Amino acid sequence: MDDGTESNTEIFVMAADGADPRPLAPKVGIDQDPAWSPDGSMIAYKSDRADGNGVRADRLWIMNADGSNSRLLRPGAVADGYAPAWANR
């Protein structure tokens, strides 16, 4: 049920033993389905965070693996029902 309350689900990176967890995409939004690039340098993910016009919808985002340079992969394209992948499934 949508009661209008914003939620936040984040993607974290941490040591193998779970130490030092750090959010990679800390803006308000439901970030989900992270997929690391084959070389480990980038992460694609789905999020309902607001785009540049303030509109929230499931879209595909991409960022560097350290959490920097987060940006829409295809501005305007909605990804309902899709999760990112770096290769054909």
PyMOL commands that place a pseudoatom at each C-alpha (Angstrom):
pseudoatom trace, name=CA, resn=MET, resi=1, chain=A, elem=C, hetatm=0, pos=[0.000, 0.000, 0.000]
pseudoatom trace, name=CA, resn=ASP, resi=2, chain=A, elem=C, hetatm=0, pos=[1.314, 3.445, -0.909]
pseudoatom trace, name=CA, resn=ASP, resi=3, chain=A, elem=C, hetatm=0, pos=[0.634, 5.878, 1.912]
pseudoatom trace, name=CA, resn=GLY, resi=4, chain=A, elem=C, hetatm=0, pos=[2.866, 8.587, 0.415]
pseudoatom trace, name=CA, resn=THR, resi=5, chain=A, elem=C, hetatm=0, pos=[5.731, 7.949, 2.857]
pseudoatom trace, name=CA, resn=GLU, resi=6, chain=A, elem=C, hetatm=0, pos=[9.115, 8.015, 1.151]
pseudoatom trace, name=CA, resn=SER, resi=7, chain=A, elem=C, hetatm=0, pos=[11.261, 4.971, 1.752]
pseudoatom trace, name=CA, resn=ASN, resi=8, chain=A, elem=C, hetatm=0, pos=[14.917, 4.286, 1.249]
pseudoatom trace, name=CA, resn=THR, resi=9, chain=A, elem=C, hetatm=0, pos=[16.499, 0.955, 0.333]
pseudoatom trace, name=CA, resn=GLU, resi=10, chain=A, elem=C, hetatm=0, pos=[20.210, 1.234, -0.333]
pseudoatom trace, name=CA, resn=ILE, resi=11, chain=A, elem=C, hetatm=0, pos=[23.052, -0.665, -1.955]
pseudoatom trace, name=CA, resn=PHE, resi=12, chain=A, elem=C, hetatm=0, pos=[26.001, -1.185, 0.393]
pseudoatom trace, name=CA, resn=VAL, resi=13, chain=A, elem=C, hetatm=0, pos=[29.588, -2.276, -0.118]
pseudoatom trace, name=CA, resn=MET, resi=14, chain=A, elem=C, hetatm=0, pos=[31.466, -3.894, 2.764]
pseudoatom trace, name=CA, resn=ALA, resi=15, chain=A, elem=C, hetatm=0, pos=[34.354, -6.177, 3.632]
pseudoatom trace, name=CA, resn=ALA, resi=16, chain=A, elem=C, hetatm=0, pos=[33.876, -9.935, 3.192]
pseudoatom trace, name=CA, resn=ASP, resi=17, chain=A, elem=C, hetatm=0, pos=[33.319, -10.281, 6.949]
pseudoatom trace, name=CA, resn=GLY, resi=18, chain=A, elem=C, hetatm=0, pos=[30.601, -7.578, 6.884]
pseudoatom trace, name=CA, resn=ALA, resi=19, chain=A, elem=C, hetatm=0, pos=[32.807, -4.921, 8.458]
pseudoatom trace, name=CA, resn=ASP, resi=20, chain=A, elem=C, hetatm=0, pos=[32.751, -1.266, 7.410]
pseudoatom trace, name=CA, resn=PRO, resi=21, chain=A, elem=C, hetatm=0, pos=[29.423, -1.157, 5.526]
pseudoatom trace, name=CA, resn=ARG, resi=22, chain=A, elem=C, hetatm=0, pos=[29.084, 1.929, 3.324]
pseudoatom trace, name=CA, resn=PRO, resi=23, chain=A, elem=C, hetatm=0, pos=[26.046, 2.977, 1.271]
pseudoatom trace, name=CA, resn=LEU, resi=24, chain=A, elem=C, hetatm=0, pos=[26.860, 3.507, -2.400]
pseudoatom trace, name=CA, resn=ALA, resi=25, chain=A, elem=C, hetatm=0, pos=[23.699, 5.308, -3.483]
pseudoatom trace, name=CA, resn=PRO, resi=26, chain=A, elem=C, hetatm=0, pos=[22.419, 7.152, -0.390]
pseudoatom trace, name=CA, resn=LYS, resi=27, chain=A, elem=C, hetatm=0, pos=[19.660, 9.275, -1.988]
pseudoatom trace, name=CA, resn=VAL, resi=28, chain=A, elem=C, hetatm=0, pos=[16.019, 8.569, -1.138]
pseudoatom trace, name=CA, resn=GLY, resi=29, chain=A, elem=C, hetatm=0, pos=[14.739, 5.756, -3.311]
pseudoatom trace, name=CA, resn=ILE, resi=30, chain=A, elem=C, hetatm=0, pos=[14.281, 2.032, -3.481]
pseudoatom trace, name=CA, resn=ASP, resi=31, chain=A, elem=C, hetatm=0, pos=[17.605, 0.909, -4.982]
pseudoatom trace, name=CA, resn=GLN, resi=32, chain=A, elem=C, hetatm=0, pos=[17.586, -2.728, -6.011]
pseudoatom trace, name=CA, resn=ASP, resi=33, chain=A, elem=C, hetatm=0, pos=[18.989, -5.441, -8.282]
pseudoatom trace, name=CA, resn=PRO, resi=34, chain=A, elem=C, hetatm=0, pos=[22.638, -4.281, -8.372]
pseudoatom trace, name=CA, resn=ALA, resi=35, chain=A, elem=C, hetatm=0, pos=[24.688, -5.820, -11.179]
pseudoatom trace, name=CA, resn=TRP, resi=36, chain=A, elem=C, hetatm=0, pos=[28.473, -5.362, -11.225]
pseudoatom trace, name=CA, resn=SER, resi=37, chain=A, elem=C, hetatm=0, pos=[30.229, -4.914, -14.557]
pseudoatom trace, name=CA, resn=PRO, resi=38, chain=A, elem=C, hetatm=0, pos=[32.461, -7.829, -15.615]
pseudoatom trace, name=CA, resn=ASP, resi=39, chain=A, elem=C, hetatm=0, pos=[35.582, -5.863, -14.631]
pseudoatom trace, name=CA, resn=GLY, resi=40, chain=A, elem=C, hetatm=0, pos=[34.044, -4.771, -11.299]
pseudoatom trace, name=CA, resn=SER, resi=41, chain=A, elem=C, hetatm=0, pos=[34.439, -1.059, -12.041]
pseudoatom trace, name=CA, resn=MET, resi=42, chain=A, elem=C, hetatm=0, pos=[30.745, -0.135, -12.375]
pseudoatom trace, name=CA, resn=ILE, resi=43, chain=A, elem=C, hetatm=0, pos=[27.355, -1.071, -10.906]
pseudoatom trace, name=CA, resn=ALA, resi=44, chain=A, elem=C, hetatm=0, pos=[24.035, -0.877, -12.707]
pseudoatom trace, name=CA, resn=TYR, resi=45, chain=A, elem=C, hetatm=0, pos=[20.900, -0.887, -10.561]
pseudoatom trace, name=CA, resn=LYS, resi=46, chain=A, elem=C, hetatm=0, pos=[17.188, -0.160, -10.640]
pseudoatom trace, name=CA, resn=SER, resi=47, chain=A, elem=C, hetatm=0, pos=[15.798, 2.653, -8.513]
pseudoatom trace, name=CA, resn=ASP, resi=48, chain=A, elem=C, hetatm=0, pos=[12.615, 4.648, -8.128]
pseudoatom trace, name=CA, resn=ARG, resi=49, chain=A, elem=C, hetatm=0, pos=[14.544, 7.739, -7.039]
pseudoatom trace, name=CA, resn=ALA, resi=50, chain=A, elem=C, hetatm=0, pos=[13.486, 11.025, -8.614]
pseudoatom trace, name=CA, resn=ASP, resi=51, chain=A, elem=C, hetatm=0, pos=[14.940, 11.984, -11.971]
pseudoatom trace, name=CA, resn=GLY, resi=52, chain=A, elem=C, hetatm=0, pos=[16.089, 15.517, -12.845]
pseudoatom trace, name=CA, resn=ASN, resi=53, chain=A, elem=C, hetatm=0, pos=[12.449, 16.615, -13.149]
pseudoatom trace, name=CA, resn=GLY, resi=54, chain=A, elem=C, hetatm=0, pos=[11.478, 15.235, -9.725]
pseudoatom trace, name=CA, resn=VAL, resi=55, chain=A, elem=C, hetatm=0, pos=[9.508, 12.301, -11.203]
pseudoatom trace, name=CA, resn=ARG, resi=56, chain=A, elem=C, hetatm=0, pos=[9.849, 8.956, -9.398]
pseudoatom trace, name=CA, resn=ALA, resi=57, chain=A, elem=C, hetatm=0, pos=[9.608, 5.765, -11.467]
pseudoatom trace, name=CA, resn=ASP, resi=58, chain=A, elem=C, hetatm=0, pos=[11.637, 2.552, -11.747]
pseudoatom trace, name=CA, resn=ARG, resi=59, chain=A, elem=C, hetatm=0, pos=[14.557, 3.430, -13.983]
pseudoatom trace, name=CA, resn=LEU, resi=60, chain=A, elem=C, hetatm=0, pos=[18.007, 1.982, -14.600]
pseudoatom trace, name=CA, resn=TRP, resi=61, chain=A, elem=C, hetatm=0, pos=[20.928, 3.847, -13.074]
pseudoatom trace, name=CA, resn=ILE, resi=62, chain=A, elem=C, hetatm=0, pos=[24.687, 3.301, -13.331]
pseudoatom trace, name=CA, resn=MET, resi=63, chain=A, elem=C, hetatm=0, pos=[27.565, 4.376, -11.064]
pseudoatom trace, name=CA, resn=ASN, resi=64, chain=A, elem=C, hetatm=0, pos=[31.225, 3.707, -10.451]
pseudoatom trace, name=CA, resn=ALA, resi=65, chain=A, elem=C, hetatm=0, pos=[31.803, 0.804, -8.049]
pseudoatom trace, name=CA, resn=ASP, resi=66, chain=A, elem=C, hetatm=0, pos=[32.921, 3.273, -5.351]
pseudoatom trace, name=CA, resn=GLY, resi=67, chain=A, elem=C, hetatm=0, pos=[29.482, 4.965, -5.492]
pseudoatom trace, name=CA, resn=SER, resi=68, chain=A, elem=C, hetatm=0, pos=[30.627, 8.031, -7.422]
pseudoatom trace, name=CA, resn=ASN, resi=69, chain=A, elem=C, hetatm=0, pos=[29.116, 9.384, -10.642]
pseudoatom trace, name=CA, resn=SER, resi=70, chain=A, elem=C, hetatm=0, pos=[25.609, 7.930, -10.201]
pseudoatom trace, name=CA, resn=ARG, resi=71, chain=A, elem=C, hetatm=0, pos=[23.474, 8.768, -13.229]
pseudoatom trace, name=CA, resn=LEU, resi=72, chain=A, elem=C, hetatm=0, pos=[20.482, 7.589, -15.223]
pseudoatom trace, name=CA, resn=LEU, resi=73, chain=A, elem=C, hetatm=0, pos=[21.456, 5.018, -17.813]
pseudoatom trace, name=CA, resn=ARG, resi=74, chain=A, elem=C, hetatm=0, pos=[18.675, 6.033, -20.212]
pseudoatom trace, name=CA, resn=PRO, resi=75, chain=A, elem=C, hetatm=0, pos=[16.888, 9.205, -19.093]
pseudoatom trace, name=CA, resn=GLY, resi=76, chain=A, elem=C, hetatm=0, pos=[13.138, 8.920, -19.591]
pseudoatom trace, name=CA, resn=ALA, resi=77, chain=A, elem=C, hetatm=0, pos=[13.146, 5.129, -20.032]
pseudoatom trace, name=CA, resn=VAL, resi=78, chain=A, elem=C, hetatm=0, pos=[11.106, 3.248, -17.414]
pseudoatom trace, name=CA, resn=ALA, resi=79, chain=A, elem=C, hetatm=0, pos=[12.323, -0.176, -16.232]
pseudoatom trace, name=CA, resn=ASP, resi=80, chain=A, elem=C, hetatm=0, pos=[9.172, -1.649, -14.670]
pseudoatom trace, name=CA, resn=GLY, resi=81, chain=A, elem=C, hetatm=0, pos=[9.691, -5.380, -14.247]
pseudoatom trace, name=CA, resn=TYR, resi=82, chain=A, elem=C, hetatm=0, pos=[13.311, -5.318, -15.392]
pseudoatom trace, name=CA, resn=ALA, resi=83, chain=A, elem=C, hetatm=0, pos=[16.588, -5.775, -13.544]
pseudoatom trace, name=CA, resn=PRO, resi=84, chain=A, elem=C, hetatm=0, pos=[19.889, -4.688, -15.083]
pseudoatom trace, name=CA, resn=ALA, resi=85, chain=A, elem=C, hetatm=0, pos=[22.372, -7.186, -16.507]
pseudoatom trace, name=CA, resn=TRP, resi=86, chain=A, elem=C, hetatm=0, pos=[25.721, -6.699, -18.238]
pseudoatom trace, name=CA, resn=ALA, resi=87, chain=A, elem=C, hetatm=0, pos=[25.078, -9.534, -20.702]
pseudoatom trace, name=CA, resn=ASN, resi=88, chain=A, elem=C, hetatm=0, pos=[22.160, -11.418, -22.209]
pseudoatom trace, name=CA, resn=ARG, resi=89, chain=A, elem=C, hetatm=0, pos=[20.374, -13.679, -19.768]
for i in range(1, 89): cmd.bond("trace and resi %d" % i, "trace and resi %d" % (i + 1))
show_as sticks, trace
zoom trace
